[in-house]
């Protein structure tokens, strides 16, 4: 085995662990921010409810990430991420609307949408 192959394999392992760390930190911070946001808006939610909300509603973006792994076309990736982003946001709507005052739904959903957009950017950017 030559040095290039050894370095290439080592870089691939390091890159995968960095991607996992960024995704894990993003979701953990998102759950904390979502919980604090709902509590500051006068709603009723606990940390584990927001964590499960993010997990269940993130499933369409997971499917989109699997589809994007198979395709190298950026236009197809953008379309897939846009559709799964809309699906994930629509799935989060009933959970968030029941946790806060009806007049503050948009304020509660905005951070969730931003987090899903950042996950969408990760899906598009990482091959």
N, C-alpha and C positions, 0 to 999 in steps of 0.2 A: 504494500500500500504506500503510495507516494504521499508527500507532505501536503499537497493541495487537497487531496481527497480527505485526509485527516482533518485539515482545517475547515474544509467545507462541511463535513459531517458535524464537527463541533459547533460551528456557527449556526447550523440548522437547529440543533438542540437548544442553544442559547436563545435564538430568536423565538422558538416555540414557547419557552418558559417566560420570556418577556411579554409575549402576546397574552398568555394566560394571566400573568400578573396584572397587566393593564386592564384586562376585561374584568377580573375579579375585583380589583380596586374600584373600578368604575361602578360596578353593580353594588358593592358594599357602601360606597359613598352615596350612591343614588338612593339606596334604602334609608340611610340616615337622613338625608336631605328631604326626602319625601315625607318621612315621619314628622320631622320638625316643621315642615311647611304646613301639613294638615293640622298639626296641633296649634300652630300659630294662627291659622285661619279659624280656629274655634271648633274644629272637627274632633271626632273620636276615632283614633287608630293607634295601634301599638306597632312596635318595630317588626315583629314577626308577620303581622298582616301586610305591611308594606313590602317586606321581603318576598312573601308568597305572591303578592300582586305583581311585582316585577318579574318573578320567575314564570308564572303562568302566562302573563301577557307578553313575555319575551319569546315564547315558543314560535310565533310566525316569523320572527326575525331569525331564529335558529334554522328554520326550514329554508328561508331565503339565503342564509349563509351556506347551507349545503348545496343549494342550486348554484350559487355563485362560485363555489369551488370547482364545479364541473365546467363552467363557461369562462372563457377568457375575454369575451367581448364586453367592453365597458358600458356600451349602451344597454345591453341585456342586463348587466349588473345593476345599473341605475334604475331600470324599470322594475326589476325584481325587488330591490330594496325599497323603492317608493311604494309598491303595492303592499309589501309585508310591514312597512312602517305604518301605513294607514290602517292595516288590519290590527296591529299591536295597539295602536292608539285607540281604535274603536273598541277593542276588548277591554282596555283599562277604564273606559268611560263609566260603565255601570258601577264599578267598584269605587271609583273616586267620587262619583256623584252621590253615593249613599253615605260617604264619610263626612261630607262637609255641607254647609248651608247651600241651598240651591243658587243663591246669588253669587256664590264664590267658586262655582265649579271650574270656570276657566282658570282662575288663579291656582287651583289645585292640580289641574291637568297640565298646565304649561311646563312645570319641571319634569314631569313624566315624559312628555313629548320631546323635550330637549335631550333627555337621557337616551331615549330611543333613537333620536337623530344621531347622537354621537356613536351609538352602537352601529347604526347604519353606515356611518363614515368608516368605522373600523372594518366592516364587512367589505366595503368597496376597496379600501386601501390595501388590505392584506391579502396577498395571493395564497 
